[in-house]
Amino acid sequence: MLTLFAKGSYASEDYMETYFGVDRGDAERSGLPTYEADAELKDVALGGLLQYKIDERWGVLGLLQYTKLLGDAADSPLVDDEGSDNQLIVGVIGSYRF
């Protein structure tokens, strides 16, 4: 079974400050500039999930997801200077049914 999906994530100001903001203490320790992030649409993503049933008990699942950080999340020095606004998730999971 193949499932395709698209999604977007909105984040509150508290979330954005926690994960993308750089306060004065963080800036002094890291050398990055201070940065305040506001609430907004944080990212959009496209992906697919492929499930294959090998037999009655065993199966395998594959995941591929591309996420693009937007706005204040992408502009954060944590992302802009040290990371990337392009995010990729790839995974394979085996399953067993009892």
N, CA, C and O atoms as CSV, one atom per row, in Angstrom:
chain,resi,resn,atom,element,x,y,z
A,1,MET,N,N,0.842,-1.169,0.000
A,1,MET,CA,C,0.000,0.000,0.000
A,1,MET,C,C,0.893,1.240,0.000
A,1,MET,O,O,1.849,1.320,0.771
A,2,LEU,N,N,0.586,2.185,-0.848
A,2,LEU,CA,C,1.334,3.432,-0.941
A,2,LEU,C,C,0.437,4.574,-0.472
A,2,LEU,O,O,-0.700,4.703,-0.924
A,3,THR,N,N,0.951,5.397,0.434
A,3,THR,CA,C,0.245,6.574,0.916
A,3,THR,C,C,1.115,7.794,0.655
A,3,THR,O,O,2.273,7.832,1.070
A,4,LEU,N,N,0.564,8.789,-0.030
A,4,LEU,CA,C,1.264,10.053,-0.272
A,4,LEU,C,C,0.624,11.114,0.607
A,4,LEU,O,O,-0.581,11.071,0.858
A,5,PHE,N,N,1.419,12.065,1.073
A,5,PHE,CA,C,0.869,13.094,1.938
A,5,PHE,C,C,1.579,14.427,1.757
A,5,PHE,O,O,2.717,14.498,1.293
A,6,ALA,N,N,0.865,15.482,2.140
A,6,ALA,CA,C,1.394,16.842,2.193
A,6,ALA,C,C,0.894,17.442,3.500
A,6,ALA,O,O,-0.231,17.174,3.921
A,7,LYS,N,N,1.723,18.244,4.135
A,7,LYS,CA,C,1.302,18.848,5.396
A,7,LYS,C,C,2.023,20.161,5.621
A,7,LYS,O,O,3.027,20.458,4.973
A,8,GLY,N,N,1.504,20.927,6.530
A,8,GLY,CA,C,2.127,22.160,6.977
A,8,GLY,C,C,2.011,22.246,8.484
A,8,GLY,O,O,1.079,21.692,9.067
A,9,SER,N,N,2.951,22.937,9.127
A,9,SER,CA,C,2.941,23.058,10.584
A,9,SER,C,C,2.978,24.520,10.985
A,9,SER,O,O,3.861,25.269,10.568
A,10,TYR,N,N,2.015,24.918,11.796
A,10,TYR,CA,C,1.994,26.250,12.395
A,10,TYR,C,C,2.571,26.113,13.803
A,10,TYR,O,O,2.249,25.161,14.514
A,11,ALA,N,N,3.421,27.056,14.208
A,11,ALA,CA,C,4.040,26.991,15.533
A,11,ALA,C,C,3.780,28.280,16.301
A,11,ALA,O,O,3.815,29.372,15.733
A,12,SER,N,N,3.519,28.142,17.604
A,12,SER,CA,C,3.293,29.289,18.480
A,12,SER,C,C,4.600,30.044,18.711
A,12,SER,O,O,5.684,29.551,18.399
A,13,GLU,N,N,4.474,31.240,19.261
A,13,GLU,CA,C,5.669,32.029,19.561
A,13,GLU,C,C,6.566,31.318,20.577
A,13,GLU,O,O,7.789,31.343,20.442
A,14,ASP,N,N,5.971,30.688,21.590
A,14,ASP,CA,C,6.763,29.946,22.581
A,14,ASP,C,C,7.564,28.825,21.921
A,14,ASP,O,O,8.747,28.653,22.213
A,15,TYR,N,N,6.928,28.065,21.035
A,15,TYR,CA,C,7.612,26.985,20.333
A,15,TYR,C,C,8.757,27.540,19.488
A,15,TYR,O,O,9.881,27.039,19.544
A,16,MET,N,N,8.461,28.578,18.706
A,16,MET,CA,C,9.465,29.153,17.809
A,16,MET,C,C,10.652,29.713,18.595
A,16,MET,O,O,11.799,29.539,18.185
A,17,GLU,N,N,10.389,30.378,19.713
A,17,GLU,CA,C,11.477,30.914,20.538
A,17,GLU,C,C,12.308,29.790,21.139
A,17,GLU,O,O,13.533,29.886,21.203
A,18,THR,N,N,11.644,28.720,21.581
A,18,THR,CA,C,12.357,27.590,22.188
A,18,THR,C,C,13.290,26.908,21.198
A,18,THR,O,O,14.437,26.613,21.535
A,19,TYR,N,N,12.814,26.654,19.982
A,19,TYR,CA,C,13.579,25.852,19.030
A,19,TYR,C,C,14.361,26.646,17.989
A,19,TYR,O,O,15.291,26.114,17.383
A,20,PHE,N,N,13.997,27.921,17.769
A,20,PHE,CA,C,14.675,28.696,16.733
A,20,PHE,C,C,15.233,30.029,17.221
A,20,PHE,O,O,16.022,30.658,16.516
A,21,GLY,N,N,14.842,30.469,18.404
A,21,GLY,CA,C,15.339,31.722,18.952
A,21,GLY,C,C,16.738,31.569,19.539
A,21,GLY,O,O,17.139,30.478,19.944
A,22,VAL,N,N,17.471,32.677,19.580
A,22,VAL,CA,C,18.805,32.706,20.189
A,22,VAL,C,C,18.805,33.885,21.168
A,22,VAL,O,O,18.804,35.044,20.752
A,23,ASP,N,N,18.806,33.578,22.474
A,23,ASP,CA,C,18.829,34.665,23.455
A,23,ASP,C,C,20.270,35.109,23.708
A,23,ASP,O,O,21.206,34.550,23.137
A,24,ARG,N,N,20.440,36.107,24.557
A,24,ARG,CA,C,21.769,36.681,24.777
A,24,ARG,C,C,22.768,35.653,25.316
A,24,ARG,O,O,23.917,35.603,24.877
A,25,GLY,N,N,22.319,34.837,26.270
A,25,GLY,CA,C,23.205,33.801,26.815
A,25,GLY,C,C,23.639,32.791,25.761
A,25,GLY,O,O,24.809,32.418,25.679
A,26,ASP,N,N,22.663,32.353,24.948
A,26,ASP,CA,C,22.989,31.415,23.867
A,26,ASP,C,C,23.953,32.048,22.868
A,26,ASP,O,O,24.879,31.397,22.385
A,27,ALA,N,N,23.726,33.327,22.564
A,27,ALA,CA,C,24.580,34.031,21.602
A,27,ALA,C,C,26.006,34.142,22.121
A,27,ALA,O,O,26.959,33.958,21.364
A,28,GLU,N,N,26.158,34.441,23.410
A,28,GLU,CA,C,27.506,34.547,23.981
A,28,GLU,C,C,28.234,33.215,23.957
A,28,GLU,O,O,29.434,33.169,23.687
A,29,ARG,N,N,27.515,32.124,24.239
A,29,ARG,CA,C,28.141,30.791,24.250
A,29,ARG,C,C,28.459,30.278,22.851
A,29,ARG,O,O,29.459,29.588,22.655
A,30,SER,N,N,27.613,30.610,21.881
A,30,SER,CA,C,27.753,30.013,20.551
A,30,SER,C,C,28.436,30.905,19.519
A,30,SER,O,O,28.984,30.416,18.531
A,31,GLY,N,N,28.399,32.210,19.752
A,31,GLY,CA,C,28.920,33.132,18.756
A,31,GLY,C,C,27.902,33.516,17.690
A,31,GLY,O,O,28.204,34.306,16.795
A,32,LEU,N,N,26.696,32.959,17.782
A,32,LEU,CA,C,25.629,33.311,16.846
A,32,LEU,C,C,24.980,34.627,17.273
A,32,LEU,O,O,25.034,34.978,18.452
A,33,PRO,N,N,24.373,35.358,16.348
A,33,PRO,CA,C,23.669,36.587,16.729
A,33,PRO,C,C,22.374,36.260,17.478
A,33,PRO,O,O,21.803,35.185,17.292
A,34,THR,N,N,21.908,37.195,18.332
A,34,THR,CA,C,20.620,37.002,18.995
A,34,THR,C,C,19.520,37.019,17.940
A,34,THR,O,O,19.653,37.651,16.893
A,35,TYR,N,N,18.425,36.309,18.235
A,35,TYR,CA,C,17.345,36.192,17.257
A,35,TYR,C,C,16.039,35.890,17.980
A,35,TYR,O,O,15.990,35.018,18.848
A,36,GLU,N,N,14.988,36.609,17.622
A,36,GLU,CA,C,13.649,36.369,18.148
A,36,GLU,C,C,12.767,35.843,17.019
A,36,GLU,O,O,12.693,36.434,15.941
A,37,ALA,N,N,12.104,34.726,17.287
A,37,ALA,CA,C,11.239,34.106,16.285
A,37,ALA,C,C,9.779,34.268,16.705
A,37,ALA,O,O,9.440,34.063,17.871
A,38,ASP,N,N,8.922,34.632,15.763
A,38,ASP,CA,C,7.497,34.836,16.021
A,38,ASP,C,C,6.677,33.619,15.601
A,38,ASP,O,O,7.156,32.746,14.877
A,39,ALA,N,N,5.432,33.583,16.071
A,39,ALA,CA,C,4.497,32.531,15.688
A,39,ALA,C,C,4.149,32.670,14.214
A,39,ALA,O,O,3.887,33.773,13.734
A,40,GLU,N,N,4.147,31.550,13.495
A,40,GLU,CA,C,3.783,31.548,12.076
A,40,GLU,C,C,3.838,30.137,11.517
A,40,GLU,O,O,4.108,29.182,12.244
A,41,LEU,N,N,3.578,30.011,10.213
A,41,LEU,CA,C,3.722,28.731,9.533
A,41,LEU,C,C,5.204,28.365,9.553
A,41,LEU,O,O,6.036,29.081,8.997
A,42,LYS,N,N,5.526,27.248,10.196
A,42,LYS,CA,C,6.917,26.844,10.414
A,42,LYS,C,C,7.496,26.082,9.226
A,42,LYS,O,O,8.649,26.299,8.853
A,43,ASP,N,N,6.699,25.184,8.626
A,43,ASP,CA,C,7.226,24.358,7.542
A,43,ASP,C,C,6.105,23.773,6.697
A,43,ASP,O,O,4.934,23.796,7.078
A,44,VAL,N,N,6.494,23.248,5.538
A,44,VAL,CA,C,5.615,22.445,4.685
A,44,VAL,C,C,6.383,21.174,4.330
A,44,VAL,O,O,7.612,21.175,4.254
A,45,ALA,N,N,5.637,20.095,4.115
A,45,ALA,CA,C,6.292,18.810,3.845
A,45,ALA,C,C,5.508,18.004,2.817
A,45,ALA,O,O,4.287,18.113,2.708
A,46,LEU,N,N,6.247,17.191,2.070
A,46,LEU,CA,C,5.688,16.221,1.129
A,46,LEU,C,C,6.344,14.884,1.421
A,46,LEU,O,O,7.522,14.828,1.773
A,47,GLY,N,N,5.585,13.809,1.277
A,47,GLY,CA,C,6.200,12.519,1.549
A,47,GLY,C,C,5.366,11.350,1.083
A,47,GLY,O,O,4.277,11.491,0.526
A,48,GLY,N,N,5.935,10.189,1.340
A,48,GLY,CA,C,5.260,8.954,0.998
A,48,GLY,C,C,5.590,7.863,1.997
A,48,GLY,O,O,6.669,7.830,2.590
A,49,LEU,N,N,4.628,6.972,2.163
A,49,LEU,CA,C,4.770,5.837,3.070
A,49,LEU,C,C,4.402,4.590,2.276
A,49,LEU,O,O,3.309,4.511,1.716
A,50,LEU,N,N,5.299,3.623,2.223
A,50,LEU,CA,C,5.068,2.393,1.477
A,50,LEU,C,C,5.045,1.227,2.457
A,50,LEU,O,O,6.013,0.986,3.179
A,51,GLN,N,N,3.926,0.508,2.469
A,51,GLN,CA,C,3.778,-0.652,3.357
A,51,GLN,C,C,3.673,-1.912,2.499
A,51,GLN,O,O,2.944,-1.949,1.509
A,52,TYR,N,N,4.422,-2.947,2.904
A,52,TYR,CA,C,4.376,-4.204,2.181
A,52,TYR,C,C,4.220,-5.340,3.182
A,52,TYR,O,O,5.015,-5.471,4.113
A,53,LYS,N,N,3.198,-6.153,2.988
A,53,LYS,CA,C,2.941,-7.301,3.850
A,53,LYS,C,C,3.631,-8.528,3.238
A,53,LYS,O,O,3.236,-9.014,2.179
A,54,ILE,N,N,4.668,-9.014,3.929
A,54,ILE,CA,C,5.435,-10.154,3.427
A,54,ILE,C,C,4.618,-11.445,3.556
A,54,ILE,O,O,4.523,-12.220,2.604
A,55,ASP,N,N,4.039,-11.669,4.721
A,55,ASP,CA,C,3.141,-12.798,4.955
A,55,ASP,C,C,2.158,-12.404,6.053
A,55,ASP,O,O,1.999,-11.215,6.330
A,56,GLU,N,N,1.494,-13.373,6.684
A,56,GLU,CA,C,0.483,-13.080,7.697
A,56,GLU,C,C,1.043,-12.316,8.902
A,56,GLU,O,O,0.310,-11.556,9.535
A,57,ARG,N,N,2.310,-12.501,9.228
A,57,ARG,CA,C,2.879,-11.893,10.429
A,57,ARG,C,C,3.923,-10.804,10.153
A,57,ARG,O,O,4.036,-9.855,10.929
A,58,TRP,N,N,4.660,-10.922,9.101
A,58,TRP,CA,C,5.775,-10.014,8.839
A,58,TRP,C,C,5.414,-8.957,7.796
A,58,TRP,O,O,4.655,-9.212,6.862
A,59,GLY,N,N,5.978,-7.773,7.983
A,59,GLY,CA,C,5.775,-6.694,7.031
A,59,GLY,C,C,6.953,-5.730,7.077
A,59,GLY,O,O,7.792,-5.799,7.975
A,60,VAL,N,N,7.002,-4.852,6.122
A,60,VAL,CA,C,8.042,-3.829,6.076
A,60,VAL,C,C,7.381,-2.507,5.670
A,60,VAL,O,O,6.429,-2.480,4.890
A,61,LEU,N,N,7.907,-1.426,6.217
A,61,LEU,CA,C,7.353,-0.101,5.966
A,61,LEU,C,C,8.503,0.838,5.634
A,61,LEU,O,O,9.510,0.859,6.342
A,62,GLY,N,N,8.366,1.609,4.574
A,62,GLY,CA,C,9.370,2.600,4.196
A,62,GLY,C,C,8.766,3.998,4.218
A,62,GLY,O,O,7.612,4.188,3.834
A,63,LEU,N,N,9.543,4.969,4.664
A,63,LEU,CA,C,9.088,6.358,4.761
A,63,LEU,C,C,10.095,7.276,4.086
A,63,LEU,O,O,11.303,7.126,4.267
A,64,LEU,N,N,9.594,8.219,3.310
A,64,LEU,CA,C,10.412,9.268,2.712
A,64,LEU,C,C,9.637,10.577,2.875
A,64,LEU,O,O,8.495,10.687,2.429
A,65,GLN,N,N,10.267,11.572,3.520
A,65,GLN,CA,C,9.607,12.863,3.733
A,65,GLN,C,C,10.607,13.989,3.522
A,65,GLN,O,O,11.707,13.969,4.075
A,66,TYR,N,N,10.212,14.982,2.708
A,66,TYR,CA,C,10.991,16.197,2.504
A,66,TYR,C,C,10.251,17.349,3.166
A,66,TYR,O,O,9.062,17.549,2.916
A,67,THR,N,N,10.947,18.111,4.014
A,67,THR,CA,C,10.358,19.246,4.710
A,67,THR,C,C,11.170,20.496,4.402
A,67,THR,O,O,12.400,20.467,4.393
A,68,LYS,N,N,10.463,21.591,4.151
A,68,LYS,CA,C,11.086,22.889,3.903
A,68,LYS,C,C,10.688,23.822,5.039
A,68,LYS,O,O,9.507,24.122,5.216
A,69,LEU,N,N,11.684,24.289,5.819
A,69,LEU,CA,C,11.422,25.261,6.873
A,69,LEU,C,C,11.138,26.615,6.231
A,69,LEU,O,O,11.737,26.959,5.212
A,70,LEU,N,N,10.223,27.386,6.824
A,70,LEU,CA,C,9.782,28.660,6.269
A,70,LEU,C,C,9.959,29.797,7.271
A,70,LEU,O,O,10.150,29.559,8.463
A,71,GLY,N,N,9.894,31.018,6.785
A,71,GLY,CA,C,9.815,32.209,7.623
A,71,GLY,C,C,10.896,32.316,8.683
A,71,GLY,O,O,12.081,32.132,8.405
A,72,ASP,N,N,10.465,32.620,9.917
A,72,ASP,CA,C,11.410,32.804,11.024
A,72,ASP,C,C,12.196,31.532,11.341
A,72,ASP,O,O,13.336,31.611,11.801
A,73,ALA,N,N,11.604,30.365,11.103
A,73,ALA,CA,C,12.336,29.114,11.335
A,73,ALA,C,C,13.517,29.010,10.374
A,73,ALA,O,O,14.621,28.658,10.790
A,74,ALA,N,N,13.297,29.312,9.098
A,74,ALA,CA,C,14.367,29.249,8.094
A,74,ALA,C,C,15.394,30.354,8.288
A,74,ALA,O,O,16.577,30.166,8.002
A,75,ASP,N,N,14.940,31.519,8.778
A,75,ASP,CA,C,15.835,32.667,8.949
A,75,ASP,C,C,16.642,32.626,10.237
A,75,ASP,O,O,17.564,33.425,10.405
A,76,SER,N,N,16.320,31.716,11.152
A,76,SER,CA,C,17.048,31.612,12.417
A,76,SER,C,C,18.522,31.330,12.149
A,76,SER,O,O,18.841,30.554,11.247
A,77,PRO,N,N,19.435,31.946,12.915
A,77,PRO,CA,C,20.858,31.638,12.738
A,77,PRO,C,C,21.177,30.162,12.981
A,77,PRO,O,O,22.154,29.642,12.444
A,78,LEU,N,N,20.357,29.491,13.785
A,78,LEU,CA,C,20.560,28.056,14.010
A,78,LEU,C,C,20.406,27.277,12.709
A,78,LEU,O,O,21.095,26.281,12.488
A,79,VAL,N,N,19.502,27.736,11.853
A,79,VAL,CA,C,19.253,27.079,10.566
A,79,VAL,C,C,20.081,27.733,9.468
A,79,VAL,O,O,20.771,27.049,8.712
A,80,ASP,N,N,20.010,29.056,9.382
A,80,ASP,CA,C,20.648,29.800,8.297
A,80,ASP,C,C,22.172,29.701,8.333
A,80,ASP,O,O,22.805,29.526,7.292
A,81,ASP,N,N,22.768,29.812,9.532
A,81,ASP,CA,C,24.228,29.798,9.656
A,81,ASP,C,C,24.803,28.398,9.902
A,81,ASP,O,O,25.884,28.069,9.413
A,82,GLU,N,N,24.076,27.585,10.658
A,82,GLU,CA,C,24.628,26.295,11.096
A,82,GLU,C,C,23.952,25.075,10.493
A,82,GLU,O,O,24.531,23.989,10.498
A,83,GLY,N,N,22.751,25.227,9.980
A,83,GLY,CA,C,22.003,24.075,9.486
A,83,GLY,C,C,21.520,24.270,8.065
A,83,GLY,O,O,22.209,24.858,7.231
A,84,SER,N,N,20.314,23.763,7.801
A,84,SER,CA,C,19.712,23.871,6.477
A,84,SER,C,C,18.197,23.960,6.616
A,84,SER,O,O,17.612,23.332,7.498
A,85,ASP,N,N,17.567,24.739,5.747
A,85,ASP,CA,C,16.110,24.817,5.762
A,85,ASP,C,C,15.476,23.665,4.989
A,85,ASP,O,O,14.251,23.548,4.949
A,86,ASN,N,N,16.288,22.823,4.383
A,86,ASN,CA,C,15.828,21.610,3.706
A,86,ASN,C,C,16.081,20.422,4.625
A,86,ASN,O,O,17.216,20.174,5.034
A,87,GLN,N,N,15.024,19.691,4.944
A,87,GLN,CA,C,15.117,18.563,5.854
A,87,GLN,C,C,14.611,17.308,5.152
A,87,GLN,O,O,13.612,17.355,4.434
A,88,LEU,N,N,15.297,16.191,5.356
A,88,LEU,CA,C,14.910,14.933,4.720
A,88,LEU,C,C,14.864,13.832,5.775
A,88,LEU,O,O,15.785,13.690,6.579
A,89,ILE,N,N,13.793,13.065,5.761
A,89,ILE,CA,C,13.663,11.905,6.638
A,89,ILE,C,C,13.507,10.670,5.759
A,89,ILE,O,O,12.655,10.643,4.870
A,90,VAL,N,N,14.322,9.654,6.003
A,90,VAL,CA,C,14.241,8.377,5.304
A,90,VAL,C,C,14.252,7.295,6.370
A,90,VAL,O,O,15.094,7.319,7.267
A,91,GLY,N,N,13.334,6.355,6.284
A,91,GLY,CA,C,13.292,5.299,7.285
A,91,GLY,C,C,12.738,3.999,6.736
A,91,GLY,O,O,11.942,3.985,5.796
A,92,VAL,N,N,13.179,2.905,7.347
A,92,VAL,CA,C,12.672,1.570,7.034
A,92,VAL,C,C,12.385,0.884,8.362
A,92,VAL,O,O,13.218,0.892,9.269
A,93,ILE,N,N,11.215,0.299,8.468
A,93,ILE,CA,C,10.804,-0.364,9.703
A,93,ILE,C,C,10.300,-1.758,9.358
A,93,ILE,O,O,9.536,-1.937,8.409
A,94,GLY,N,N,10.734,-2.740,10.137
A,94,GLY,CA,C,10.200,-4.087,10.019
A,94,GLY,C,C,9.104,-4.267,11.060
A,94,GLY,O,O,9.189,-3.708,12.153
A,95,SER,N,N,8.079,-5.039,10.729
A,95,SER,CA,C,6.994,-5.262,11.677
A,95,SER,C,C,6.682,-6.745,11.800
A,95,SER,O,O,6.821,-7.515,10.850
A,96,TYR,N,N,6.253,-7.122,13.009
A,96,TYR,CA,C,5.827,-8.480,13.295
A,96,TYR,C,C,4.510,-8.423,14.048
A,96,TYR,O,O,4.391,-7.690,15.030
A,97,ARG,N,N,3.548,-9.163,13.615
A,97,ARG,CA,C,2.215,-9.173,14.221
A,97,ARG,C,C,2.053,-10.404,15.112
A,97,ARG,O,O,2.280,-11.529,14.666
A,98,PHE,N,N,1.663,-10.193,16.364
A,98,PHE,CA,C,1.481,-11.304,17.313
A,98,PHE,C,C,0.104,-11.917,17.190
A,98,PHE,O,O,-0.218,-12.861,17.911
